[in-house]
């Protein structure tokens, strides 16, 4: 009897444990799915959850922000388990309130023309990102009553969000003077708006979650990374909504007419100074490299450069295209003769006195590196103007190379960025000072021989004189 009682107690204990586990599983199923999670926007009756979109615009360094408006569309998907029905009356199954397209506009601040209204920049000072400037701006909240949205009943409302393509029509005032390109985000999100009933009637947004939509190996759309749509971010790790659409913008500088160096994307000039310097036939070798901007390019772009020569006629200055194989390997395309540069590849170019290498055009934010090779008896120097340099003068040593980047000069220890205008490197070489003596270098060997003969003859005379003097003294 006692054993039977023990068995009954054991059975009851097992049943109690099993029921407890089942109850815990049920509670896990029916409890709100919102355990404490930073990757969501939460609220209550008095302060409903909010959500915003962030537009990030990545640009090569030195690129002005374009005045542009970006538009985002909300496509209703389903409410609870009911697919959206555009014909459904308000409050019935399948009805979903319309979320009108949201716009984010990058515009000049009327109070300060040098700034953009409500626009901030990502700080890359502690990251390895170089050569890129990223501006960002948030949209207004898109889920609350202040936006004209009325949620008819409690439930979970789901929307797909994408960016409208090709809304940028170009910068105001650009009448084809330069090419500009906007690459649009392909990102897609699913937004879930969790609406709860108020205690006194009506509804409010309790939670908003956002997942990025990605494609699997079978090219099916599935939910990926969960992001925090809270306007202003979490206040610690980021200060903007992580529901991000990221675009890339880049533009060119420089017109297509190489006969006008003032309108060039980049000018590299050669001037030779000093008495007895060779101005007619002496070519100076330059190693030159152009590299694409850090964003927006694939790495194999090609750029044209023309060798121009300065001509002065009755005080009129003109520039004539003299590009030939004397200046280096050339490309001939019909009547167009130029030197072709591939991004990231160094080319050798040879320049005479008063010749200019003119690039037309180049992307803003691309980099250039130039090194003039050593020339015996010439001292090199250059004046550099680029995005972060204003007519910076660097002087080298006689008969040695000079250029940038160079560890010998801290000011030019990096490649230089192409800005919107005034990009140039003007190289000057000064011939060593020689005082005219009337003696030709070619005659020096003969002069040396004559000098030795004269010295020997003088020595012989001195010996004879000393011997005669000594003999005369002995005779006395």
Secondary structure as UniProt FT lines:
FT   HELIX           2..30
FT   STRAND          41..42
FT   STRAND          54..60
FT   TURN            61..62
FT   STRAND          68..79
FT   TURN            80..81
FT   STRAND          82..83
FT   TURN            86..87
FT   TURN            90..91
FT   TURN            93..94
FT   STRAND          102..106
FT   STRAND          108..109
FT   TURN            110..111
FT   STRAND          112..116
FT   TURN            117..118
FT   STRAND          120..121
FT   TURN            125..126
FT   STRAND          132..138
FT   HELIX           145..147
FT   STRAND          155..163
FT   TURN            172..173
FT   STRAND          180..183
FT   STRAND          189..197
FT   TURN            199..200
FT   STRAND          203..215
FT   TURN            217..218
FT   STRAND          221..227
FT   TURN            231..234
FT   STRAND          244..253
FT   TURN            258..259
FT   HELIX           261..263
FT   STRAND          266..273
FT   TURN            275..276
FT   STRAND          284..291
FT   STRAND          302..313
FT   TURN            314..315
FT   STRAND          316..321
FT   HELIX           325..327
FT   STRAND          331..333
FT   TURN            334..335
FT   STRAND          336..342
FT   TURN            343..344
FT   STRAND          346..351
FT   TURN            353..354
FT   STRAND          355..359
FT   STRAND          362..363
FT   TURN            364..365
FT   STRAND          367..372
FT   TURN            376..377
FT   STRAND          378..386
FT   TURN            387..388
FT   STRAND          389..398
FT   STRAND          402..404
FT   TURN            407..408
FT   HELIX           410..412
FT   STRAND          416..417
FT   STRAND          424..431
FT   HELIX           441..443
FT   HELIX           444..475
//
